[in-house]
């Protein structure tokens, strides 16, 4: 098949590689423009998808917009000239206008990291974890006007691990997405594709994650605190303050300890086991200070001992 691929982050890479490795013709790749990265933010870096496409000498296009302006018209000319059999979209980050949706001979197919119609939108993986879901998966769908509203094609499900983080689950779902994509392409070729309309009554949104979600509110239940840590790791990360120091929390576990101490109180010497709003405790097992390295909590505590009774806060209130 003659395919145009549209994608941007690491999540998209296994799908692009699967197309290449399976012998499909990827005639062009569309991805987000290079972005400034690094601590000083003065170095433009290509997206992960662009890096892979360049390795395979696939033409890459990085339009600022597909809807209007010179970039949009140049992009439309490229797509029209290629006359693709299919456009595959995986976490591209831009909404496709109608003329592009209607351009392929067969379909515009999207690989979405949730079990649609649940968790449409920008942050389905994180929102599933934050909401304490036990199951998630990947859905292939026909693209339509609207965000993730098209007919569903194939699905694959998986359990979310008790302590699984956003970054860990993303890696698993990206590989699953590649399998679902290849199965979907096979169904297209075999003529066995059976689109299923989404039930709007079952839909829910997964809006973008923002940094104002990072502070940990210890008045929440231990499960909610744990889900926040998992859902925001490794970026942007749940944060708290202890003895005046800001900590990013990368990993946590639900503790079997219960306590009648106030929320945010550390219950054991040299262990970040902290009381939450339901009297249950959560233990932080991997942390990072501002300007420091990510490390196991036990290593952090060797140089920064913490006594039972210390109060951990969501804001910098301690001296």
Secondary structure, DSSP 8 states (H G I E B T S, - for coil): -EEEEEE-SHHHHHHHHHHHHTT-EEEEEE----EEESSS--EEE--HHHHHHHHTT--EE--S-SSSHHHHHHHHHHHHHHT-SEEEEES--S---HHHHTTSSSEEEEEESS-TTSSBSS-HHHHHHHTT-SEEEEEEEE--SSSS-S-EEEEEEEE--TT--HHHHHHHHHHHHHHHHHHHHHHHHHT----B---GGG--B-----GGG-B--TTS-HHHHHHHHHHHTTTT-EEEEETTEEEEEEEEEEEEEE--S-TTBEEETTEEEEE-TTSEEEEEEEEEETTS--EEHHHHHHHS---TT-B-BSSS---
